[in-house]
Each structure stands twice: as C-alpha cells, then as structure tokens.
Amino acid sequence: MQPLVNFIVAGVQKAGTTALYDYLADDPALTLSKIKEVHFFDDESVDWSAPDYAPYHAQFAADGPTIRGEATPIYLYWPGSLERIAAYNPNVRLIVMLRDPVERAWSHWRMEYSRGVEAQPFSWCIRQGRQRLFEATPWGVHREFSYVERGFYGEQIERLFALFPREQVLILKADDLRDDPSSTLGKVGDFLGVPRRGAVEHRDVHVGRDVGGDLDAADVEFLRGLYEQDMARLKALIGLSFW
C-alpha cells in the first residue's frame, strides 16, 4: 500500500486553489496528484462502508516524495467528504483557501454561465434559484448551482474543526496568495514541514476582484445580508471577516 496522502486543499472553489496547486506541484519536496481535482471523497459511487483506496492512491506517483497532497475544493462543502477524509487519515493536514463570499459566488456563476451549465441570470440564481438545490441528490446540495451555499464559511469551518484539531488546519485568503505568493507559500511550507522555497514568480490566481461591472449593487447588498450571521460566526471562530 502506498503511503497515506498527507495533505489536502479542501476548499473553497473559485478562491485560488488552482494557483496553489500549480505552485505546490513545482515543489520538489512534495508529490501532488496527477490531476488537480481528484474528487475521491465526494464520490457517491464509492462504497463508503468499505472504501477501496487503490484508485485514490493511483493518482500519486509511487516513487515520489512521501509528502503527498491534492486539491479538491468541493470537499469542504460536500456532505460527508470531511468525515470520509477523517476516516481515511485522521492526521491529514487540511488547507482551506477563502475569498469574499460575494465575489466567490459571482465568479462561480460566471464560470457556470460561460460553460453553458447555467442559463439564468445571477440575480435570479441567488434568490429563486436556490430552490433548485432541494430537487437535487443529495438533497439540499448541488455541484454547479451552489453559488450562495458554498459561501457559508462559518458553518463549514465549524464542521471542519469538529473533525480535526485546529493545528491540522491552515486557512488562507485568496487575496494574500495573489498579492504576496512568496509569503503565503512560506506559510504553507511551514505548515507541511518542508523547506521554504524563497521568492516565487507571481502567477495568475484567477480570482480577480470582479465585483463591479455587471454585478448589481443590489445583489451585493442582498448577499451580504444573507452572509451577515455566518460571517460573524467565522470571525468568532478564526478572527477573519471580509467586510
């Protein structure tokens, strides 16, 4: 059996996880999965009463460094994923990238709309469109249409801390990776126990400040109202607030 995967970038979508994965894939002290998003622990076709981890381990080169990691940002959001990770490796280290949830929702919608997955306007999606999640399986969650729901960070981080000690969790801001990648990657290196690499060349983090333009101010106000209590919850948990 291959060594267990040591770390996972478990969230969140549209918050710079692709850039982080690319940076970490260049680190000679790490073995990253062959593809960025493995989508193992959110796979509902797996028999989770007796999971076969061989397909998961096949995503990692057997002869690489023993510090192994992957990045599948839906894990923080998808029900059961964190519990499955804890059952797999209770000592795993988890990295979570966070971004202003309004910006995140807008960027998520733009991605799905450009792909042709979403046909409805953003304003409708964050209001009436949320009802679509209650027609989905599993009930109440959706891989594509979860624009609002993925932004309830306080709730998700609270569930994460109920399963893993806080010293096994590193929470980063997408803006920090974009604005100061060397310092942010230094924190990741310290967290994973690998040497700091020094200065790195800036890469596009794909999280440009896209609030504004076609995003209506009324939608910003509406979403901030929805997130107000959860943002207070997040601040109480980790001292972080986006407003």
C-alpha positions in Angstrom: 0.0 0.0 0.0 1.3 3.5 -0.9 1.8 6.0 2.0 -1.3 7.9 3.0 -2.0 11.3 1.5 -0.6 13.8 4.0 -2.4 17.0 3.0 -5.5 18.1 1.1 -6.5 21.5 -0.2 -10.2 21.1 0.7 -11.7 24.4 -0.2 -13.1 26.6 -1.5 -14.0 26.8 -5.1 -13.0 30.0 -7.0 -10.6 31.0 -4.3 -7.2 30.4 -5.9 -6.9 26.6 -5.3 -5.8 26.1 -8.9 -2.9 28.5 -8.5 -2.0 27.0 -5.1 -2.0 23.5 -6.7 0.3 24.7 -9.5 2.7 26.4 -7.1 2.9 23.3 -4.9 3.3 20.9 -7.9 6.6 22.7 -8.6 8.0 22.0 -5.1 10.5 19.1 -5.3 9.7 18.2 -1.6 6.1 17.3 -2.5 4.2 14.8 -4.6 1.0 16.2 -6.0 -1.9 14.2 -7.5 -1.7 13.7 -11.3 -4.8 15.8 -11.8 -5.7 18.8 -9.7 -9.2 17.7 -8.6 -9.3 14.0 -7.7 -12.9 14.1 -6.5 -12.5 10.9 -4.4 -14.1 11.8 -1.1 -17.1 13.4 -2.7 -17.7 10.4 -5.0 -21.1 8.9 -4.1 -20.5 5.8 -6.1 -17.8 4.6 -3.7 -18.9 2.0 -1.1 -18.0 4.1 2.0 -18.7 1.3 4.4 -15.6 -0.4 3.0 -13.9 2.0 0.6 -11.2 0.9 -1.8 -8.4 3.5 -1.7 -6.4 2.0 -4.5 -7.9 4.3 -7.2 -7.1 7.2 -5.0 -3.5 6.2 -4.4 -3.1 5.6 -8.1 -3.3 9.3 -8.6 0.1 9.7 -7.0 3.5 8.6 -8.3 4.7 5.7 -6.1 8.3 6.8 -6.3 7.9 10.5 -5.4 8.4 12.3 -2.1 6.3 10.8 0.7 4.6 14.2 1.5 1.6 13.8 -0.8 -1.3 16.1 -1.5 -4.2 17.0 -3.7 -6.7 19.9 -4.2 -10.4 19.2 -4.5 -12.2 22.4 -3.3 -15.6 20.8 -3.1 -14.6 18.7 -0.1 -15.3 21.5 2.5 -18.8 21.9 1.1 -19.9 18.4 0.0 -21.7 16.4 2.8 -19.8 13.5 4.1 -16.5 14.4 2.5 -14.7 15.7 5.6 -15.9 12.7 7.6 -14.6 10.3 4.9 -11.2 12.2 5.0 -11.1 11.8 8.8 -11.7 8.1 8.5 -9.0 7.7 5.8 -6.3 9.7 7.6 -7.2 11.4 10.9 -3.7 13.1 10.9 -4.1 14.7 7.5 -3.3 18.4 7.2 -6.0 20.5 5.5 -5.6 23.7 3.7 -8.6 26.0 3.1 -8.5 29.0 0.8 -11.2 31.6 1.4 -12.4 34.5 -0.6 -15.0 37.2 -0.1 -18.2 35.0 -0.4 -19.9 37.6 -2.6 -17.0 37.7 -5.1 -16.8 33.9 -4.9 -20.5 33.5 -5.8 -20.2 35.9 -8.7 -17.1 34.2 -10.0 -18.7 30.8 -9.6 -21.8 31.9 -11.6 -19.7 33.5 -14.3 -17.9 30.2 -14.7 -21.0 28.1 -14.9 -22.7 30.6 -17.2 -19.7 30.6 -19.6 -19.7 26.8 -19.7 -23.4 26.8 -20.6 -24.3 24.9 -17.5 -26.2 27.9 -16.2 -28.8 29.7 -18.3 -30.3 32.0 -15.7 -29.2 35.5 -14.6 -27.2 35.8 -11.4 -29.9 37.8 -9.6 -32.4 35.0 -10.1 -29.9 32.3 -9.2 -29.1 33.8 -5.8 -32.7 34.2 -4.9 -35.3 31.9 -6.5 -32.6 29.6 -8.0 -31.6 28.4 -4.6 -34.8 26.2 -4.6 -33.1 24.0 -7.2 -30.9 22.5 -4.5 -33.9 20.9 -2.9 -34.6 19.0 -6.0 -31.1 17.6 -6.1 -29.4 14.4 -4.8 -28.1 14.5 -2.2 -30.9 16.7 -1.0 -30.1 20.4 -0.5 -26.7 20.4 -2.2 -25.6 20.9 -5.8 -22.3 20.8 -7.6 -23.0 23.6 -10.0 -25.8 25.8 -8.6 -24.4 26.2 -5.1 -23.4 29.8 -5.7 -24.8 31.0 -2.3 -24.3 27.9 -0.2 -20.6 27.4 -0.7 -20.1 30.9 0.8 -21.3 30.0 4.3 -17.8 29.6 5.6 -18.5 29.8 9.3 -20.8 26.8 9.1 -18.3 24.8 7.1 -15.2 25.7 9.2 -17.1 24.9 12.3 -17.8 21.4 11.0 -14.2 21.1 10.0 -13.0 21.9 13.5 -15.3 19.4 14.9 -13.5 16.7 13.0 -9.9 17.9 13.0 -7.6 19.7 15.6 -7.1 23.3 14.6 -3.3 22.7 14.4 -4.0 20.4 11.4 -5.8 23.2 9.5 -4.3 26.1 7.7 -6.7 28.8 6.5 -5.5 31.3 3.8 -7.0 34.2 2.0 -7.1 34.1 -1.8 -6.1 37.8 -1.9 -2.9 37.0 0.0 -1.8 34.3 -2.4 -2.4 36.7 -5.3 -0.8 39.7 -3.7 2.2 38.0 -1.9 2.6 34.5 -3.1 6.1 34.0 -1.6 5.0 34.8 1.9 1.8 32.7 1.6 3.7 29.7 0.2 6.2 30.1 3.0 3.3 29.6 5.5 2.2 26.5 3.5 5.7 25.1 3.6 6.0 25.6 7.3 2.6 24.0 7.8 3.6 21.0 5.8 7.1 20.7 7.2 9.0 21.3 4.0 11.7 23.9 3.4 10.7 27.4 2.3 11.4 28.0 -1.3 12.1 31.7 -1.1 10.7 34.1 -3.7 8.5 32.7 -6.4 7.3 34.2 -9.6 3.8 35.6 -9.5 1.1 33.6 -11.3 -2.5 34.5 -12.1 -4.6 33.3 -9.2 -7.8 33.5 -11.2 -9.6 35.4 -8.5 -9.5 39.0 -9.8 -11.7 41.4 -8.0 -14.7 41.0 -10.3 -17.3 42.7 -8.0 -18.5 45.6 -10.1 -19.1 45.7 -13.8 -22.1 43.5 -14.4 -22.6 42.7 -10.8 -25.5 44.7 -9.5 -25.1 46.6 -6.2 -28.5 45.3 -5.1 -27.1 41.7 -5.4 -24.1 42.6 -3.4 -26.3 44.0 -0.6 -28.6 41.0 -0.8 -25.8 38.5 -0.4 -24.1 40.4 2.4 -27.3 40.3 4.2 -27.6 36.6 3.8 -24.0 36.1 4.9 -24.0 38.5 7.9 -24.7 36.0 10.6 -22.4 33.4 9.1 -19.6 36.0 8.7 -19.9 36.8 12.4 -19.6 33.0 13.1 -16.5 32.9 11.0 -15.0 35.9 12.8 -15.7 34.2 16.2 -14.0 31.0 15.0 -10.9 32.3 13.3 -10.9 36.1 13.6 -11.4 36.6 9.9 -14.0 38.8 8.3 -14.2 40.0 4.7 -16.1 43.2 5.5 
